[in-house]
Amino acid sequence: MSVEVKSIDEVVTTNHLLSARGLRAGYAGRTTDTIAVDDVSLYVNEGEVLGIAGESGCGKSTLAAVLSLTAVPPLHVLAGELDVAGKRLSFEPDKAPPREWRGTVVSLLPQGAMNSLSPTARVGDFAVQIVRAHEGRKVSASDAKGRAAERFAQLDLPARVLDAYPHQLSGGMKQRVVTVLSTLLNPKLLIADEPTSALDVSSQRIVTDLMREMLQKQLVSGIIFVTHDLPVLRRVADRVAIMYAGQIHETGPTEEIINRARHPYTGALIGSVLVPEPQIRTRRISGIKGSPPDLSDPPAGCRFHPRCSLAMDVCTTEQPPIVGDERHYATCWWAKDHPGEPVEAKL
Ligand SMILES: Nc1ncnc2c1ncn2[C@@H]1O[C@H](COP(=O)(O)OP(=O)(O)OP(=O)(O)O)[C@@H](O)[C@H]1O
């Protein structure tokens, strides 16, 4: 028996806070281009955190740059459409996306942001830079600092931090500061790229709690949280998209993805990193053989097939179908032939 195969239009509709369809972006090389985001579609609902997970080099940061409209050469966005907060954008080669969306419609909290704070500027000065970069010098420094103080108060951060230099703050506090400052222009969607990867476990928890609080207080309407750390995603994300070799292979509610994965890559990823958790300690560690492909020359068919223990002949030549529904879907030949069956038992 096989399940009904869906088209991407059926599983990523436009009635969400964000719908991204057919995103394609690559790094221009001397001889070949590296297409690091290849036909990616996803959605984020109002009030939720969407986690994006995958191994290093699978295109997560590139996708974050595309979605936040911050791609700069050699990265080029070649195609795709974004519907976000009622606005539509079609990407075209050589056409820059609207600058005025940056920080207001979508805001990026880049990887390593807390370490890029200038050591000679106070936190309040960063707030002034952020507001003036968008609204110009007509905004007085005290007005900009006032806005930051108000935002800090809303999230219970001490106002005195605005007068501090970065070196006077702990790593956890620096990350909270850059997180809060990334919402200063009232963006609808915050895209946070590895916001907890340099932090100890207790600081990670403070930052993930802060993100949930920003949503609950409606300071942002949705968050995309990019990480390779699945235990962190399990705590913060409502839904998860699993990325491999520039493509999304499975999307679904977090607990369902962890307990009833449908794509062999998801199953292997979860098996290799989540085993120490008591709830699923009984699972065997599967690990994932081999390494992700070179994105300048990816394998035909399903890109995971060279590493997949369930691969069939069709996987080596044909693009996998989308199976499932808008809530939980995977692109996989095995999933098509095994409707409703979690992949874990087969790995
Ligand atoms: N400036 C660049 N020029 C050329 N290729 C790049 C550049 N930056 C990234 N890439 C390539 O694009 C692909 C995706 O990289 P990306 O940084 O988006 O992955 P990632 O999943 O975020 O990895 P990590 O978790 O290590 O940050 C990789 O193959 C990488 O080598």
The ligand as a MOL file (V3000), in Angstrom:
LIG
                    3D

  0  0  0     0  0            999 V3000
M  V30 BEGIN CTAB
M  V30 COUNTS 31 33 0 0 0
M  V30 BEGIN ATOM
M  V30 1 N 31.0000 32.0670 1.3810 0
M  V30 2 C 30.8280 30.8450 0.8360 0
M  V30 3 N 31.3210 30.5450 -0.3700 0
M  V30 4 C 31.1470 29.3250 -0.9370 0
M  V30 5 N 30.4410 28.3180 -0.3620 0
M  V30 6 C 29.9220 28.5620 0.8550 0
M  V30 7 C 30.0740 29.8200 1.5160 0
M  V30 8 N 29.4260 29.7530 2.7190 0
M  V30 9 C 28.9140 28.5070 2.7820 0
M  V30 10 N 29.2000 27.8020 1.6750 0
M  V30 11 C 28.8010 26.4010 1.3870 0
M  V30 12 O 27.3870 26.3080 1.4220 0
M  V30 13 C 27.0010 25.0920 2.0350 0
M  V30 14 C 26.0230 25.3560 3.1660 0
M  V30 15 O 26.7040 26.0930 4.1910 0
M  V30 16 P 25.9240 26.6880 5.4540 0
M  V30 17 O 26.8980 27.5050 6.2440 0
M  V30 18 O 24.6850 27.3390 4.9960 0
M  V30 19 O 25.5520 25.3360 6.2420 0
M  V30 20 P 25.1200 25.1700 7.7680 0
M  V30 21 O 24.1670 24.0390 7.7810 0
M  V30 22 O 24.6780 26.4650 8.3220 0
M  V30 23 O 26.4640 24.7300 8.4650 0
M  V30 24 P 27.0260 25.1100 9.9380 0
M  V30 25 O 26.0990 24.4190 10.9020 0
M  V30 26 O 28.3950 24.5160 9.9270 0
M  V30 27 O 26.9900 26.5970 10.0500 0
M  V30 28 C 28.2600 24.3720 2.4620 0
M  V30 29 O 28.5680 23.4170 1.4730 0
M  V30 30 C 29.3020 25.4660 2.4660 0
M  V30 31 O 30.5540 24.9480 2.1150 0
M  V30 END ATOM
M  V30 BEGIN BOND
M  V30 1 1 1 2
M  V30 2 1 2 3
M  V30 3 2 2 7
M  V30 4 2 3 4
M  V30 5 1 4 5
M  V30 6 2 5 6
M  V30 7 1 6 7
M  V30 8 1 6 10
M  V30 9 1 7 8
M  V30 10 2 8 9
M  V30 11 1 9 10
M  V30 12 1 10 11
M  V30 13 1 11 12
M  V30 14 1 11 30
M  V30 15 1 12 13
M  V30 16 1 13 14
M  V30 17 1 13 28
M  V30 18 1 14 15
M  V30 19 1 15 16
M  V30 20 2 16 17
M  V30 21 1 16 18
M  V30 22 1 16 19
M  V30 23 1 19 20
M  V30 24 2 20 21
M  V30 25 1 20 22
M  V30 26 1 20 23
M  V30 27 1 23 24
M  V30 28 2 24 25
M  V30 29 1 24 26
M  V30 30 1 24 27
M  V30 31 1 28 29
M  V30 32 1 28 30
M  V30 33 1 30 31
M  V30 END BOND
M  V30 END CTAB
M  END
